């Protein structure tokens, strides 16, 4: 059971990185944490899970930013026509 303390230490170290990470890496860091834990639980493939999670998390964050930018740049709707 040596892996449990090591896993806990790595999780603590990664969580401190998330707190101080720049905003542009937000999706990658979150995805890597989730993917790493899922990969570890699925068969001790935490590194592969972290890499995949980083890619997916970054893509989702970029799509979210793009959607928010499109909503901000949309023309205002005309006032209702009252007769």
C-alpha positions as a Markdown table, in Angstrom:
| # | Residue | x | y | z |
|---|---|---|---|---|
| 1 | Unk | 0.0 | 0.0 | 0.0 |
| 2 | Unk | 2.9 | 2.4 | -0.7 |
| 3 | Unk | 0.9 | 3.9 | -3.6 |
| 4 | Unk | -1.8 | 5.5 | -1.3 |
| 5 | Unk | 0.6 | 8.0 | 0.4 |
| 6 | Unk | 2.3 | 8.7 | -2.9 |
| 7 | Unk | -1.0 | 9.3 | -4.6 |
| 8 | Unk | -2.1 | 11.6 | -1.8 |
| 9 | Unk | 1.1 | 13.6 | -2.0 |
| 10 | Unk | 0.9 | 14.0 | -5.7 |
| 11 | Unk | -2.8 | 15.0 | -5.5 |
| 12 | Unk | -1.8 | 17.7 | -2.9 |
| 13 | Unk | 1.0 | 18.9 | -5.0 |
| 14 | Unk | -1.2 | 19.2 | -8.1 |
| 15 | Unk | -4.0 | 20.9 | -6.2 |
| 16 | Unk | -1.5 | 23.6 | -5.1 |
| 17 | Unk | -0.5 | 24.1 | -8.8 |
| 18 | Unk | -4.2 | 24.6 | -9.8 |
| 19 | Unk | -4.6 | 27.4 | -7.2 |
| 20 | Unk | -1.6 | 29.3 | -8.7 |
| 21 | Unk | -2.1 | 28.4 | -12.4 |
| 22 | Unk | -2.6 | 31.2 | -15.0 |
| 23 | Unk | -6.1 | 31.5 | -16.5 |
| 24 | Unk | -5.1 | 30.4 | -20.0 |
| 25 | Unk | -4.2 | 26.9 | -18.7 |
| 26 | Unk | -7.4 | 26.5 | -16.7 |
| 27 | Unk | -9.0 | 23.9 | -18.9 |
| 28 | Unk | -5.8 | 21.8 | -19.2 |
| 29 | Unk | -5.1 | 21.8 | -15.5 |
| 30 | Unk | -8.6 | 20.8 | -14.5 |
| 31 | Unk | -8.8 | 18.2 | -17.2 |
| 32 | Unk | -5.5 | 16.7 | -16.3 |
| 33 | Unk | -6.5 | 16.4 | -12.7 |
| 34 | Unk | -9.7 | 14.6 | -13.5 |
| 35 | Unk | -8.1 | 12.5 | -16.2 |
| 36 | Unk | -5.2 | 11.5 | -14.0 |
| 37 | Unk | -7.5 | 10.3 | -11.3 |
| 38 | Unk | -9.7 | 8.5 | -13.7 |
| 39 | Unk | -6.8 | 6.9 | -15.4 |
| 40 | Unk | -5.2 | 5.8 | -12.2 |
| 41 | Unk | -8.5 | 4.2 | -11.0 |
| 42 | Unk | -9.0 | 2.6 | -14.5 |
| 43 | Unk | -5.8 | 0.6 | -14.5 |
| 44 | Unk | -2.8 | 2.7 | -13.3 |
| 45 | Unk | -2.7 | 4.8 | -16.4 |
| 46 | Unk | -2.7 | 8.1 | -14.7 |
| 47 | Unk | -0.3 | 9.8 | -17.0 |
| 48 | Unk | -2.2 | 8.9 | -20.1 |
| 49 | Unk | -5.4 | 10.0 | -18.4 |
| 50 | Unk | -3.8 | 13.3 | -17.5 |
| 51 | Unk | -2.7 | 13.9 | -21.1 |
| 52 | Unk | -6.1 | 13.1 | -22.5 |
| 53 | Unk | -7.8 | 15.2 | -19.8 |
| 54 | Unk | -5.6 | 18.1 | -20.6 |
| 55 | Unk | -6.4 | 18.0 | -24.3 |
| 56 | Unk | -10.2 | 17.7 | -23.7 |
| 57 | Unk | -10.2 | 20.3 | -20.9 |
| 58 | Unk | -8.4 | 22.8 | -23.1 |
| 59 | Unk | -10.7 | 22.2 | -26.0 |
| 60 | Unk | -13.8 | 22.7 | -23.8 |
| 61 | Unk | -12.4 | 25.8 | -22.2 |
| 62 | Unk | -11.7 | 27.3 | -25.7 |
| 63 | Unk | -15.2 | 26.5 | -26.9 |
| 64 | Unk | -16.7 | 28.1 | -23.7 |
| 65 | Unk | -14.6 | 31.2 | -24.3 |
| 66 | Unk | -15.7 | 31.3 | -28.0 |
| 67 | Unk | -19.4 | 31.0 | -27.1 |
| 68 | Unk | -19.1 | 33.7 | -24.5 |
| 69 | Unk | -17.4 | 36.0 | -27.0 |
| 70 | Unk | -20.1 | 35.4 | -29.6 |
| 71 | Unk | -22.8 | 36.2 | -27.1 |
| 72 | Unk | -21.1 | 39.5 | -26.1 |
| 73 | Unk | -20.6 | 40.6 | -29.7 |
| 74 | Unk | -24.2 | 39.8 | -30.7 |
| 75 | Unk | -26.2 | 42.9 | -31.7 |
| 76 | Unk | -28.8 | 44.0 | -29.2 |
| 77 | Unk | -32.4 | 42.9 | -29.9 |
| 78 | Unk | -34.8 | 45.6 | -31.0 |
| 79 | Unk | -37.4 | 46.7 | -28.4 |
| 80 | Unk | -40.8 | 45.1 | -28.7 |
| 81 | Unk | -43.2 | 46.7 | -31.1 |
| 82 | Unk | -46.1 | 48.2 | -29.0 |
| 83 | Unk | -49.1 | 49.4 | -30.8 |
